[in-house]
Amino acid sequence: MFEAGHIAQNIFLMAEALNLKAGIVGAFQDERIGQVMQIPIAHEPLLIMTVGQELG
């Protein structure tokens, strides 16, 4: 779990360096996300991040 936090931090830093915005989705249905993303049962989604340009 700590590794996921470190990875997220690096994504935030890279997004900032590229003048992009990033965010973490705090709550999601992990089983449903696993199905939609075709993640093997042996793996568990820990977090979802969005990265992109700010509107406006």
RAMOKA-V273378 format. One record per backbone hydrogen bond with DSSP energy under -0.5 kcal/mol. NH is the residue of the N-H (numbers start at 1). CO is the residue of the C=O. Records with the same first field share a line. If there is no record, write none. Layout:
# RAMOKA-V273378
NH: CO, CO
This chain:
# RAMOKA-V273378
5: 1
6: 2
7: 3
8: 4
9: 5
10: 6
11: 7
12: 8
13: 9
14: 10
15: 11
16: 12
17: 13
18: 14
19: 16
20: 15
21: 52
23: 50
25: 48
26: 24
30: 28
33: 29
34: 30
35: 31
36: 32
37: 33
38: 35
39: 34
43: 40
48: 25
50: 23
52: 21
